Amino acid sequence: GQVKCICIDPPYNTGNEGWVYNDNVNSPIMREWLGKVVGKEAEDLSRHDKWLCMMYPRLALLKEFLHKDEGIIFVCIDDNEFARLRVLMDEIFGPTNWLASLTRRAMHTVRNSSKDFNLNTDYVLVYARNKAWLGEVRDRYIRVPMDKSGDYPFDDHDGKGPYKLDPLDARNYYTPYEYTFANGVVWAAPPGRYPAYSQETLAEKDAAGEIVFTGKAPKAKRHLRNVQEGRPPDALLSPEDVGFNSDGTTLLRRMIGGGKFSQPKPVELIKYLLTMIRDPNAIVLDSFAGSGTTGHAVMQRNQEDGGNRRFILIEMEPNIAVDVTAQRIKVAVDGYNYVDERGRVNHVAGLGGGFRYCTLGLTLFDAEGRICPEISFDALARFVFFRETGAPLPETVRWSPLLGVHHGIAVYLLYNGILRDKSPDGGNALTRRTLAELPPHDGPKVIYGTSCRIGTERLRRESVTFRHIPLALRVE
């Protein structure tokens, strides 16, 4: 996989509302389970099973998308399914690839109606695709920035920069020993304490002039330039870093209006998670896109640090995808105005960039690997042109074997009798006759068809590259 970061916020299975995930799967058992509405716990004692059946194939597929060495997945969840999700993630990703269970305060208000505890927290489960390899680059991939101002108050102006002083002893580290410094001072860790450095390291610091003899005991210099650029992220997330759910609701209302999507995650949360992925060119995937918070967070991070991250957002509900997800991303790109609580009009500048909106078509191949007979010329033409060029076709596809020209290269498709001949040796095969009937193009040509009956030399003279259907269309 090429995706280095996956952030998902799946439905929380609260039992307060129904939701349907009618998956296109081959197993009749899976279709029966996944196509049902999950009801309240008292109404349906198997609703947790259904939720897990909905999640299992998605998580298994997401694992395949993750980069085999550098991939990390973040899954937002609440108390209703936290325990079951942890077991499920252990099964799919392996318990050794668990990195953390982050806890955040989701609401800043107190619910006085709570019968027992005020449950105002939710969680983010963090797993690596390959924690063993990730450990070698931990400092590059799962560290968060920290403010070092004021932490290093000393500077000898010797070119080494600011530093602070660390004690030479610790609560439990190296075996006790006695050390004599070059100036004759004899040092040993006080009772109940241990040396913080080995004798070899302490000797190196002494020789380099990194020991300061002030006060009751000598101390070692720690220069800022030698400190890693971040600290390990805390498992308890601070609201100052990640915001509350109400922040996500307020922002979405300002951008596209209220009432269109409930409980969007705050953009600050996703931005914070993205700081743990240090690759500024990473691909970020969200397969439960919802309000589009992940895409918005990626664009904000790019603007802040000059990165070139790309995002892929997937949303199953068409109305949400069009009216919420895509609309929010468009507004984030272009900028927007909103009226604050005091009635003042405020303007938020656009983040720039852009995005491509795609819809998922019919399954291209059948179980035997052939093109499904239900696939129309229009649908296959869009896939072929995008696969060849990386660019979409116009909204209306003309009835012609010439799909379009991209960077001077013409792309042709011989399929479904486009040349009015469906015989085995007819219009779907590249022959001398069909080549002569193709719309002309003065330049290189790529032709997709079921077979080719023209020799290599003739293809070279005609500047033709032939691609076989369906072999050339399979995605490995």
URURVEN-V296341 format. One record per pair of residues at least 24 apart in sequence whose C-alpha atoms are under 7 Angstrom apart, sorted by the first residue. I is the first residue (numbers start at 1). J is the second residue. Records with the same first field share a line. If there is no record, write none. Layout:
I: J + J
This chain:
1: 64 + 65 + 66 + 67 + 68
2: 65 + 66 + 67
3: 65 + 66 + 67 + 71 + 282 + 283 + 284 + 285
4: 66 + 67 + 70 + 71 + 72 + 282 + 283 + 284
5: 71 + 72 + 73 + 283 + 284 + 285
6: 72 + 73 + 74 + 284 + 285 + 286
7: 73 + 74 + 75 + 285 + 286
8: 74 + 75 + 76 + 286 + 287 + 288
9: 75 + 76 + 77 + 288
10: 288
12: 77 + 78 + 80
13: 51 + 80
14: 80
15: 39 + 40 + 41
16: 40
60: 92
66: 129
68: 129 + 130
69: 129 + 130 + 133 + 134
70: 134
71: 128 + 129
72: 127 + 128 + 129
73: 126 + 127 + 128
74: 124 + 125 + 126 + 127
75: 124 + 125 + 126
76: 123 + 124 + 125
77: 122 + 123 + 124
78: 122 + 123
79: 122
93: 129
97: 127 + 128 + 129 + 130 + 131
98: 126 + 127 + 128
99: 126 + 127 + 128
100: 125 + 126 + 235
101: 125 + 126 + 235
102: 235 + 236 + 237
103: 235 + 236 + 237
104: 236 + 237 + 238
105: 239 + 244
106: 244 + 245
107: 244 + 245
108: 244
140: 278
141: 276 + 277 + 278
142: 232 + 276 + 277
143: 230 + 231 + 232 + 233 + 276
144: 230 + 231 + 232 + 233 + 275 + 276
145: 229 + 230 + 231
146: 230 + 231
152: 224
161: 223 + 224 + 225
162: 223 + 224
163: 221 + 222 + 223 + 224
164: 221 + 222 + 223
165: 219 + 220 + 221 + 222
166: 219 + 220 + 221 + 222
167: 219 + 220
168: 195 + 196 + 197 + 219 + 220
169: 193 + 194 + 195 + 196
170: 194 + 195 + 196
174: 198
181: 206
241: 268 + 272
242: 268 + 269 + 272
243: 268 + 269
254: 338
255: 328 + 331 + 336
256: 328
260: 324
261: 291
264: 291
265: 293
267: 293 + 297
270: 294 + 297
271: 297 + 301
280: 307 + 308 + 309
281: 307 + 308 + 309
282: 309 + 310
283: 309 + 310 + 311
284: 310 + 311 + 312
285: 311 + 312 + 313
286: 312 + 313 + 314
287: 313 + 314 + 315
288: 314 + 315
289: 313 + 314 + 315 + 325
290: 315 + 320 + 325
291: 324 + 325
292: 325 + 328 + 329
295: 329
296: 329 + 332
299: 351
300: 351
303: 351
370: 470
371: 470
377: 415 + 416
381: 413
385: 411
401: 438
402: 439
408: 443
409: 443 + 444 + 445
410: 441 + 444 + 445 + 446
411: 445 + 446 + 447
412: 446 + 447 + 448
413: 447 + 448 + 449
414: 448 + 449
415: 449
